Amino acid sequence: LEGHRSLVQSVALSRDGQRLASGSYDNTIKIWDSTSGQCLETLEGTPQWPSEYVLGSGR
């Protein structure tokens, strides 16, 4: 997984294993497809150094 401009601080995997979220010191959280490694979404302007988050099922 490449795309953050700084070190990744934390990673979370969705319960179904389909999505991965990575939080970085660049104040972004990226949502990834865990199979393809493709970045699906970038959340910018997140609190400095996001360290805890939860991935919902999307339902």
Secondary structure per residue as TSV (DSSP state, phi and psi in degrees):
chain	resnum	aa	ss	phi	psi
A	1	L	-	360.0	118.2
A	2	E	-	-124.7	145.1
A	3	G	-	155.4	-26.5
A	4	H	-	-73.7	150.0
A	5	R	S	-91.6	-1.7
A	6	S	S	-146.6	-176.1
A	7	L	-	-63.9	143.6
A	8	V	E	-84.3	129.7
A	9	Q	E	-97.2	-34.2
A	10	S	E	-150.7	155.7
A	11	V	E	-139.4	141.2
A	12	A	E	-133.7	140.9
A	13	L	E	-109.8	136.2
A	14	S	-	-65.5	158.1
A	15	R	T	-58.8	-36.2
A	16	D	T	-85.5	-3.4
A	17	G	S	78.9	5.1
A	18	Q	S	-85.3	-26.5
A	19	R	E	-126.7	149.7
A	20	L	E	-130.9	138.7
A	21	A	E	-117.3	136.0
A	22	S	E	-125.5	131.3
A	23	G	E	-107.3	135.6
A	24	S	E	-125.3	160.3
A	25	Y	T	-67.4	-6.9
A	26	D	T	-84.1	11.1
A	27	N	S	64.4	35.8
A	28	T	E	-128.6	155.5
A	29	I	E	-120.9	130.1
A	30	K	E	-112.6	137.9
A	31	I	E	-105.0	127.9
A	32	W	E	-120.5	151.1
A	33	D	E	-80.1	119.3
A	34	S	T	-71.9	-18.0
A	35	T	T	-84.3	-50.2
A	36	S	T	-88.3	-21.8
A	37	G	-	80.1	6.7
A	38	Q	-	-76.8	135.6
A	39	C	E	-75.8	123.0
A	40	L	E	-93.8	-30.6
A	41	E	E	-161.3	146.3
A	42	T	E	-122.3	123.3
A	43	L	E	-99.0	117.0
A	44	E	E	-106.2	160.1
A	45	G	S	73.0	25.2
A	46	T	-	-73.6	162.2
A	47	P	-	-54.3	149.1
A	48	Q	S	-56.1	130.1
A	49	W	S	54.5	66.2
A	50	P	-	-59.2	130.6
A	51	S	-	-123.4	-16.8
A	52	E	-	-139.4	132.2
A	53	Y	-	-159.9	164.3
A	54	V	-	-127.7	136.9
A	55	L	-	-98.2	121.6
A	56	G	-	-81.4	174.0
A	57	S	-	-79.0	-12.1
A	58	G	-	82.7	10.3
A	59	R	-	-94.6	360.0
